[in-house]
Amino acid sequence: MNSLSLSELNDLIGDVLRSELDNTYWVRAEIASLSTRGGHGYIDLIEKGDTGLIDAKVRATCWSNLYPMLNAYFQEETGSALQVGMQVLVEVEVNYHNVYGLSVNIVNIDPSYTIGDLAKQRQQTILKLQQEGIFDLQKGLILPILVRRLAIISSEQAAGYEDFIHQLKESGFAFQTTLFAATMQGDNAESSLVEALQTIYRQQEQFDAVVIIRGGGASVDLSCFDSYNLCCHCAQFPLPILTGIGHTRDISILDMVVHTALKTPTAVAAFLIERFTFQKERLEQLRMRLKQTADRQIMLRRHKIELIRQALAMQSPERIYQKGYSLLTANGKIIRSTQDVQRGQELVTHLQDGSVTSIAQ
């Protein structure tokens, strides 16, 4: 019986692969898992069929001499680091080693393919939210003039959160803030953000608005803010939501569906403080107008009282006496007609400088 040693078989496999395969191939796939170790990137690439089941899978490696460079290049072009769930177009070489077996090594990547897929996913998400009639729901909510009680979703250690709180405290206004800590980037961000929203929902009567902030770093791993699940929850949330998630690229879908979207956490703080300052100025202006109105009314009242006083003075007995008139009384009652006087009745005539008593004839 003809036989081969194991090394001879492996050599044969290697020779066949090298003779039949090109040096490299561009492959379309989805990232199913990604880990790094020693500077190397270990990536499971998969292809799903129409039913969502996996039709193909391969373990690929991007060695440390290329992985940092390719990841940085991808991040620069797309605004996001490589992550699970992304559709990618990678250039691979297929190698066979007598000891380590078959290996697929990533040697290049085309970010434009992923950008196109992300843009397609974004458009599909926007369209779905619009078709469901929830895309503009937040815009219909009324944001209180003074937004004082804030439910904040952020990472507790984020510099953006610290800046936000510091700015509110420095304003001198009585803001009340409650932090609902969440993961703001990476694979767990979406579920963490939704969980924070659900916690706030259960105590919504304690707050005027929700603030979602993220800052202090590069704009990477922000795909969660384009996810349908998160945007759907935010669009239907009963409290107004304000965002400041530090995008340096295009606006996220989350920014589109919330009540008010601002660039950074400090911009959100400035917006809230300005409402207080604006309202304080309005109250001061109103106070001045009320004071001016009150002063004017008091002046008019005083003038009217003076006119009444003068009119009364013109009609006083003393004024009448000064004009040569007198006042006739009998038994303390004013006599206005001869019919009011009886013969022999004592009469008193009042003059400017005294009175005269007489007897009616």
Secondary structure, DSSP 8 states (H G I E B T S, - for coil): -----HHHHHHHHHHHHHHHS-S-EEEEEEEEEEEEETTEEEEEEEEE-TTS-EEEEEEEEE-TTTHHHHHHHHHHHHSS---TT-EEEEEEEEEEETTTEEEEEEEEE-HHHHHHHHHHHHHHHHHHHHHTT-TTTGGGS---SS--EEEEEE-TT-HHHHHHHHHHHHHTS--EEEEEE---SSTTHHHHHHHHHHHHHTTGGG-SEEEEE--SS-S-S-GGGG-HHHHHHHHT-SS-EEEE---SSS--HHHHHSSEE-SSHHHHHHHHHHHHHHHHHHHHHHHHHHHHHHHHHHHHHHHHHHHHHHHHHHTSHHHHHHTT--EEEETTEE--SGGG--TT-EEEEEETTEEEEEE--
